């Protein structure tokens, strides 16, 4: 049984959709954040970050100058720290399940977020997260953690992964009083 479940896979495979469906299905109090694309017509122009309590802001946008920049997007680390990183910090104190969507290149530009991620690894609470597939020093360290299980999502294995994660996290959340 793993305490930390990491969902990875190529862009557009459904990592966030799977994570959000699991969040709805799992018991207990959840804390953390999720991200989504911002579109203008058929064009992606940025990314929004939303904490599970409802606060939201723009993480990255083509109109932002940065730094940092990831591809054509300028990243607003101040907004990310105030919403995303803060939501995970609050979840460490108050939630039964920590939810992080996503541990990606944009988010990992935040030193504060990196510090909080290692607190999640060191702590007792279960965590459900999406994580970038490609190599990154911090992401690779998280993927290699002995309490983490990495799931590579494809369109064909989504239900199998959902079943494994649900079984593990339901067991972990049943022991929530032991924190």
Steps between C-alpha positions, in 0.01 A plus 500: 500500500639838397434823691576721200348434160646684201323503164719570198463475126510704183316833473129459428472139618261591785716532813303793644166344409595176676629689805181707530276193467699327775476807724119485468490126572740482796386558858631758743600863490714595202731794460729620225455634148435415139580670174318539171564647160377846409376507142400775261308324228707199400829644626652433842620831641579412859436299814285568803575375852206433734522390862245241610332766715428704186766776487635535148751695299699491180816291531635569152392687190636591158460869592716468815862597451649288778755407608479214519381393158394153396466483126285792396354553848614742765449351847360704791676346800346750742150384408604134503657531846194684636253243367665168410790480743290648781223244436746212538646655816150530645425140396805383693337640816129444439420239233475122503620482137744737329416564134756651261430558131767539393865456582615648170763727353306821570422410860854378569639846429366589846759438774218522755305225323809279483548535876135417564522192274777357715288563810225293332751219442617512861152523651244230579209610281406323179550694179355478151687696235569535131865535405688580182621199310833632376813523711531784751728489808227574755229295328738206464577512872127491579440214254779301667368546855449163672141591599399604149343291228524632146214423260554563127157585363386400153152511354483120538595470869311785667248276678770260622700789645188651656421167670853459641515857630149484649578175685828631644376845595176372654713282728730790583210736563336246734804550725473879497465521880857382540654828371 
